[in-house]
């Protein structure tokens, strides 16, 4: 299959053919020792065997290829024996194992990539050569996720983006030249069908059914404080509660790797303050953490929360704790500006718009925007004659001064602003 040829002047070469009657090809070695030449001959024969059987190189052969200088690699590539330094022979299973082992992510994110890996292996098989997966294959994989796995559009979008991220690593490691998932349509990652606004009246009825002060606080921290459950709940200590300033310091492991986002300050909203006071009074002496009884991260809070919801006479909604947090952000967005609310909740405006903001009452909002439910609109629609008959003057009257100075109209306006949470707007400016 391959033979070593030595010239009188010490130059050496390797001749080989890929088939019995095929064209002879040559790899020039230059002036090297006989021992080195025989080593290269053995490696070339192994390369030829792998090429003929279309199998990946073993670890030893791959390492030998990676150790060669560019000149020798160019000679091997010229005869088709070292395309991409041999590492293009890496299998999908080998690559995914290496890629996931080098991911510096949190356990939840790693679990997501494990799901992506499982989908890729189920479709392509672990022995599929990484270099053989084409853009067409990537498109058919996405179709398979939709048609055969019963995944939602949002889940399919996340899996595609996960695969695209992993293949970027393969390109950076020079295992392949191009990313076959680069242009695969991910689709929306937001599942509108799983969004649900949880009204205050509903959550108050549910809190009333909670078994103790800590459970009432667990629910309240999500619905009224907008905290992530359970990570941000469990990180809270009583030192984080500033009763005098009306603030709550929240440490977030999810965003800690972003500069300046390891913690945030949340207003001590009245609904939240009362729940915290109750929990503080019930806390054991010397307790450091706000939540003490449910600190086991393996505890299934959702199961117990489902029971509490059903006991209160309601049907559990999708994404139990996330939708509480999303409901709070939606509520706050109706009163405060986007940047302020995102700072309190701990997400970006883009994430808030895509995954958190929900509709409370579309019909009521539409009628209010059109002015159909206001007394002023009803009066505006009346004819002047009707208004005269009812004794309503059509002339504009001046503002009536009040004893504190200013006009009654201005006082009314100031009262409305304060009623919309002016206290918290002022408080936030001091944070």
C-alpha positions as CSV (number, residue, x, y, z in Angstrom):
1,X,0.0,0.0,0.0
2,X,2.9,2.4,0.8
3,X,6.6,2.1,0.4
4,X,9.7,4.1,1.5
5,X,12.1,5.3,-1.2
6,X,15.6,6.5,-0.4
7,X,17.8,8.4,-2.9
8,X,21.6,8.3,-3.0
9,X,21.9,11.8,-1.6
10,X,19.9,10.9,1.5
11,X,16.5,12.3,0.4
12,X,13.5,10.1,1.2
13,X,10.0,9.9,0.0
14,X,6.9,7.7,0.5
15,X,5.0,6.4,-2.4
16,X,1.5,5.0,-2.1
17,X,-1.8,4.2,-4.0
18,X,-5.2,4.3,-2.6
19,X,-6.4,1.4,-4.8
20,X,-4.5,-1.5,-6.5
21,X,-4.7,0.1,-9.9
22,X,-4.8,3.7,-8.7
23,X,-2.5,6.6,-9.5
24,X,0.7,6.6,-7.5
25,X,1.1,9.5,-5.1
26,X,4.1,10.8,-3.3
27,X,4.9,12.4,0.0
28,X,8.4,14.0,0.1
29,X,10.2,13.7,3.5
30,X,13.5,15.4,2.7
31,X,16.7,14.4,4.4
32,X,15.6,12.5,7.5
33,X,16.9,9.6,9.4
34,X,15.8,6.1,8.5
35,X,14.1,5.7,11.9
36,X,12.1,8.8,11.4
37,X,11.2,7.9,7.9
38,X,9.9,4.5,9.0
39,X,7.8,6.2,11.7
40,X,6.2,8.5,9.1
41,X,5.6,5.5,6.8
42,X,3.7,3.7,9.5
43,X,1.6,6.8,10.2
44,X,0.9,7.3,6.5
45,X,-0.3,3.7,6.2
46,X,-2.6,4.3,9.1
47,X,-3.9,7.5,7.4
48,X,-4.6,5.6,4.2
49,X,-6.4,2.8,6.1
50,X,-8.6,5.3,7.9
51,X,-9.4,7.0,4.6
52,X,-10.3,3.8,2.8
53,X,-12.6,2.6,5.6
54,X,-14.0,6.1,6.3
55,X,-13.3,5.8,10.0
56,X,-12.0,8.5,12.4
57,X,-8.4,8.6,13.4
58,X,-7.5,7.2,16.8
59,X,-6.2,9.5,19.5
60,X,-2.5,8.6,18.9
61,X,-2.7,9.3,15.2
62,X,-4.6,12.6,15.7
63,X,-2.0,13.8,18.2
64,X,0.8,12.9,15.7
65,X,-0.9,14.9,13.0
66,X,-1.4,17.9,15.4
67,X,2.4,17.8,16.2
68,X,3.5,18.2,12.6
69,X,4.8,21.5,11.2
70,X,2.9,23.4,8.5
71,X,5.2,22.3,5.7
72,X,4.7,18.5,6.4
73,X,1.0,19.1,6.8
74,X,0.7,20.8,3.5
75,X,2.4,17.8,1.8
76,X,-0.1,15.4,3.4
77,X,-3.0,17.6,2.5
78,X,-1.9,17.8,-1.1
79,X,-2.5,14.0,-1.4
80,X,-5.7,14.0,0.7
81,X,-4.3,12.5,3.9
82,X,-4.5,15.4,6.3
83,X,-7.5,17.6,5.5
84,X,-7.8,19.9,8.4
85,X,-4.9,18.3,10.3
86,X,-6.8,15.1,10.6
87,X,-9.1,16.5,13.3
88,X,-11.9,16.7,10.8
89,X,-12.2,13.0,11.5
90,X,-13.6,13.8,14.9
91,X,-17.0,12.2,15.5
92,X,-20.1,14.0,16.7
93,X,-20.1,12.1,20.0
94,X,-16.4,13.0,20.7
95,X,-16.9,16.6,19.9
96,X,-20.0,17.0,22.1
97,X,-18.3,15.4,25.0
98,X,-15.3,17.7,24.7
99,X,-17.5,20.8,24.2
100,X,-19.8,20.2,27.2
101,X,-16.8,19.4,29.4
102,X,-15.3,22.9,28.6
103,X,-18.5,24.9,29.1
104,X,-18.2,27.2,32.1
105,X,-21.9,27.5,32.8
106,X,-24.3,27.0,35.7
107,X,-26.0,23.6,36.2
108,X,-29.3,24.7,34.7
109,X,-27.6,25.9,31.5
110,X,-25.5,22.7,31.4
111,X,-28.7,20.7,31.6
112,X,-30.0,22.6,28.6
113,X,-26.9,21.7,26.5
114,X,-27.3,18.1,27.6
115,X,-30.7,18.1,26.0
116,X,-29.3,19.6,22.8
117,X,-26.6,16.9,22.8
118,X,-29.2,14.2,23.2
119,X,-31.3,15.5,20.3
120,X,-28.2,15.7,18.1
121,X,-27.0,12.2,19.0
122,X,-30.5,10.8,18.5
123,X,-30.7,12.2,15.0
124,X,-27.2,12.0,13.7
125,X,-25.7,9.2,15.9
126,X,-22.6,9.6,17.9
127,X,-20.3,8.0,15.3
128,X,-21.3,10.5,12.6
129,X,-18.2,12.5,11.5
130,X,-18.4,16.1,12.5
131,X,-17.2,17.3,9.1
132,X,-20.0,15.3,7.3
133,X,-22.8,17.3,8.9
134,X,-23.9,19.8,6.2
135,X,-26.2,22.9,6.3
136,X,-28.9,20.7,4.7
137,X,-28.5,18.2,7.5
138,X,-28.9,21.0,10.0
139,X,-32.2,22.1,8.4
140,X,-33.5,18.5,8.4
141,X,-32.6,18.2,12.1
142,X,-34.7,21.3,12.9
143,X,-37.6,19.8,10.9
144,X,-37.2,16.6,12.8
145,X,-37.4,18.4,16.1
146,X,-40.7,19.9,15.1
147,X,-42.3,16.9,13.4
148,X,-41.0,14.0,15.5
149,X,-40.2,15.3,19.0
150,X,-43.4,17.3,19.7
151,X,-41.5,20.3,20.9
152,X,-42.9,23.8,20.9
153,X,-41.7,26.5,18.6
154,X,-40.0,28.3,21.4
155,X,-38.2,25.1,22.6
156,X,-37.1,24.3,19.0
157,X,-35.7,27.8,18.7
158,X,-33.6,27.4,21.8
159,X,-32.3,24.0,20.7
160,X,-31.2,25.4,17.3
161,X,-29.4,28.3,19.0
162,X,-27.8,25.8,21.4
163,X,-26.5,23.7,18.5
164,X,-25.3,26.8,16.7
165,X,-23.4,27.9,19.8
166,X,-21.7,24.5,20.1
167,X,-20.7,24.5,16.4
168,X,-19.1,27.9,16.8
169,X,-16.7,26.2,19.2
170,X,-16.0,23.5,16.6
171,X,-15.1,26.3,14.1
172,X,-12.9,28.1,16.7
173,X,-11.1,24.8,17.5
174,X,-10.6,24.4,13.7
175,X,-12.4,21.0,13.7
176,X,-14.5,22.3,10.8
177,X,-14.4,25.2,8.4
178,X,-18.0,26.5,8.5
179,X,-20.9,26.3,10.9
180,X,-23.7,24.3,9.3
181,X,-26.2,25.7,11.8
182,X,-25.3,29.4,11.2
183,X,-28.3,30.2,9.0
184,X,-30.8,27.7,10.4
185,X,-33.9,29.6,11.5
186,X,-34.2,29.5,15.2
187,X,-37.7,31.0,15.5
188,X,-39.1,32.9,18.5
189,X,-37.9,31.7,21.9
190,X,-40.9,33.2,23.6
191,X,-43.9,30.9,24.1
192,X,-46.9,33.1,24.3
193,X,-49.2,30.3,25.3
194,X,-47.3,29.8,28.6
195,X,-47.5,33.4,29.6
196,X,-50.2,34.2,32.1
197,X,-50.8,37.3,34.2
198,X,-51.7,36.4,37.9
199,X,-53.9,39.1,39.4
200,X,-53.3,40.5,42.9
201,X,-56.7,39.2,44.1
202,X,-55.8,35.7,43.0
203,X,-52.4,35.7,44.7
204,X,-53.8,37.1,47.9
205,X,-56.3,34.3,48.1
206,X,-53.5,31.8,47.5
207,X,-51.2,33.4,50.1
208,X,-54.0,33.1,52.6
209,X,-53.9,29.3,52.1
210,X,-50.1,29.0,52.6
211,X,-49.2,26.9,55.6
212,X,-46.8,29.3,57.3
213,X,-45.1,32.7,57.1
214,X,-42.2,31.5,55.1
215,X,-44.4,30.0,52.4
216,X,-46.4,33.2,52.3
217,X,-43.1,35.1,51.8
218,X,-41.8,32.7,49.2
219,X,-44.9,33.5,47.1
220,X,-44.8,37.2,47.9
221,X,-41.1,37.6,47.0
222,X,-41.9,36.3,43.5
223,X,-45.2,38.1,42.9
224,X,-44.5,41.4,44.7
225,X,-40.7,41.6,44.7
226,X,-40.1,40.0,41.3
227,X,-37.4,37.7,42.6
228,X,-36.2,34.6,40.8
229,X,-37.2,31.5,42.7
230,X,-35.5,29.8,44.4
231,X,-32.0,31.2,43.9
232,X,-32.7,34.8,44.8
233,X,-35.0,33.8,47.7
234,X,-32.5,31.6,49.3
235,X,-29.7,34.2,49.0
236,X,-31.7,36.8,51.0
237,X,-30.5,37.6,54.5
238,X,-32.1,39.8,57.1
239,X,-29.1,42.2,56.6
240,X,-30.4,42.7,53.1
241,X,-33.6,44.3,54.4
242,X,-33.3,48.0,55.1
243,X,-36.6,48.8,56.9
244,X,-35.7,52.5,57.3
245,X,-34.8,53.2,53.7
246,X,-37.5,50.8,52.4
247,X,-35.1,48.8,50.2
248,X,-34.3,45.1,49.7
249,X,-30.8,44.1,48.4
250,X,-31.1,41.1,46.0
251,X,-28.1,39.0,45.1
252,X,-28.5,37.2,41.7
253,X,-26.3,34.2,40.8
254,X,-27.9,34.2,37.3
255,X,-26.5,37.6,36.4
256,X,-23.5,37.6,38.6
257,X,-21.1,37.0,35.7
258,X,-22.2,40.2,34.0
259,X,-20.3,43.2,35.4
260,X,-22.3,45.3,37.7
261,X,-25.2,42.8,37.9
262,X,-24.3,40.6,40.8
263,X,-26.9,42.4,42.9
264,X,-29.7,44.9,42.7
265,X,-31.8,47.0,45.0
266,X,-35.6,46.5,45.0
267,X,-38.1,48.9,46.7
268,X,-39.7,47.4,49.8
269,X,-43.2,47.5,48.3
270,X,-46.0,47.7,50.9
271,X,-47.3,44.2,50.0
272,X,-43.8,42.8,50.4
273,X,-43.0,44.7,53.6
274,X,-46.0,43.2,55.5
275,X,-45.0,39.7,54.4
276,X,-41.4,40.3,55.5
277,X,-42.5,41.6,58.8
278,X,-44.6,38.5,59.5
279,X,-41.7,36.3,58.5
280,X,-39.3,38.3,60.7
281,X,-41.5,38.0,63.7
282,X,-41.8,34.2,63.1
283,X,-38.1,33.7,62.4
284,X,-36.0,31.8,65.1
285,X,-33.6,33.9,67.2
286,X,-30.3,34.6,65.4
287,X,-31.6,33.5,62.0
288,X,-29.3,34.8,59.2
289,X,-31.3,33.9,56.1
290,X,-34.8,35.1,55.4
291,X,-35.8,31.6,54.2
292,X,-34.7,29.0,56.7
293,X,-37.0,26.0,56.3
294,X,-36.8,25.4,52.6
295,X,-33.1,25.8,51.9
296,X,-32.6,22.4,50.4
297,X,-32.1,23.1,46.7
298,X,-33.4,19.6,45.8
299,X,-36.8,20.4,47.5
300,X,-39.6,20.5,45.0
301,X,-41.3,23.8,45.8
302,X,-43.5,23.5,42.7
303,X,-45.3,20.4,44.0
304,X,-46.2,22.1,47.3
305,X,-47.1,25.3,45.5
306,X,-49.4,23.4,43.2
307,X,-51.2,22.0,46.3
308,X,-51.6,25.5,47.8
309,X,-53.0,26.9,44.6
310,X,-55.5,24.1,44.3
311,X,-56.5,24.4,48.0
312,X,-57.3,28.1,47.3
313,X,-59.6,27.0,44.5
314,X,-57.5,27.9,41.5
315,X,-55.9,25.9,38.6
316,X,-52.1,26.1,38.5
317,X,-50.8,28.1,35.6
318,X,-47.7,27.3,33.4
319,X,-44.3,28.2,34.8
320,X,-45.5,28.8,38.3
321,X,-42.9,31.1,39.7
322,X,-41.7,32.7,36.5
323,X,-45.2,34.0,35.7
324,X,-45.4,35.5,39.2
325,X,-42.3,37.4,38.5
326,X,-43.5,38.3,35.0
327,X,-46.8,39.5,36.4
328,X,-45.0,41.9,38.8
329,X,-42.9,43.3,36.0
330,X,-46.0,43.8,33.8
331,X,-47.7,45.5,36.7
332,X,-44.8,47.8,37.3
333,X,-44.4,48.7,33.7
334,X,-47.9,50.2,33.8
335,X,-46.7,52.7,36.4
336,X,-42.9,53.3,35.9
337,X,-40.5,53.7,33.0
338,X,-39.0,50.6,31.4
339,X,-35.4,51.3,32.5
340,X,-36.4,51.7,36.1
341,X,-38.5,48.5,36.2
342,X,-35.8,46.4,34.5
343,X,-33.3,47.6,37.1
344,X,-35.6,46.5,39.8
345,X,-36.5,43.1,38.2
346,X,-32.9,42.4,37.0
347,X,-33.3,41.9,33.3
348,X,-32.8,43.8,30.1
349,X,-35.5,45.7,28.2
350,X,-35.2,43.1,25.3
351,X,-35.7,40.2,27.7
352,X,-38.5,42.0,29.5
353,X,-40.4,42.6,26.2
354,X,-39.9,39.1,24.9
355,X,-40.3,36.9,27.9
356,X,-42.0,38.9,30.7
357,X,-44.4,41.5,29.6
358,X,-47.9,40.1,29.4
359,X,-51.4,41.4,28.6
360,X,-53.6,42.1,31.6
361,X,-56.9,42.9,29.9
362,X,-56.7,43.7,26.2
363,X,-60.3,44.7,25.9
364,X,-60.3,47.1,28.9
365,X,-57.0,48.6,27.8
366,X,-58.3,49.2,24.2
367,X,-61.4,50.9,25.5
368,X,-59.5,53.0,27.9
369,X,-57.0,54.0,25.1
370,X,-59.9,54.9,22.9
371,X,-61.5,57.0,25.7
372,X,-64.6,54.9,25.7
373,X,-64.8,54.3,29.4
374,X,-64.2,57.7,30.8
375,X,-66.7,60.2,32.0
376,X,-64.9,63.0,30.1
377,X,-65.3,61.1,26.8
378,X,-69.0,60.6,27.5
379,X,-69.4,64.3,28.2
380,X,-67.5,65.2,25.1
381,X,-69.8,63.1,23.0
382,X,-72.9,65.1,24.3
383,X,-74.2,68.0,22.2
384,X,-74.0,71.5,23.6
385,X,-77.8,71.7,23.8
386,X,-77.8,68.6,26.0
387,X,-75.1,70.0,28.3
388,X,-77.1,73.3,28.6
389,X,-80.2,71.4,29.5
390,X,-78.3,69.7,32.3
391,X,-76.9,73.0,33.6
392,X,-73.4,72.4,32.5
393,X,-71.5,75.5,31.4
394,X,-69.8,75.3,28.0
395,X,-67.3,78.0,29.1
396,X,-63.9,77.2,30.5
397,X,-63.7,78.1,34.2
398,X,-60.5,79.2,35.9
399,X,-58.8,77.0,38.5
400,X,-60.1,77.6,42.0
401,X,-57.4,78.6,44.4
402,X,-57.1,76.5,47.5
403,X,-55.8,77.6,50.9
404,X,-52.4,75.9,50.5
405,X,-51.6,77.9,47.3
406,X,-51.7,76.8,43.7
407,X,-54.8,75.8,41.9
408,X,-57.3,73.0,42.6
409,X,-56.5,71.6,39.2
410,X,-52.8,71.4,40.0
411,X,-53.4,69.8,43.3
412,X,-55.5,67.2,41.7
413,X,-52.8,66.5,39.2
414,X,-50.1,66.2,41.9
415,X,-52.3,63.9,43.9
416,X,-52.8,61.6,40.9
417,X,-49.0,61.4,40.3
418,X,-48.4,60.5,44.0
419,X,-51.1,57.9,43.8
420,X,-49.3,56.3,40.9
421,X,-46.3,55.6,43.1
422,X,-44.5,58.9,43.3
423,X,-43.0,57.8,46.6
424,X,-41.1,54.9,45.0
425,X,-40.1,57.0,42.0
426,X,-38.4,59.5,44.4
427,X,-37.0,56.6,46.5
428,X,-35.4,55.1,43.4
429,X,-33.6,58.3,42.6
430,X,-31.7,58.0,45.9
431,X,-30.7,54.3,45.4
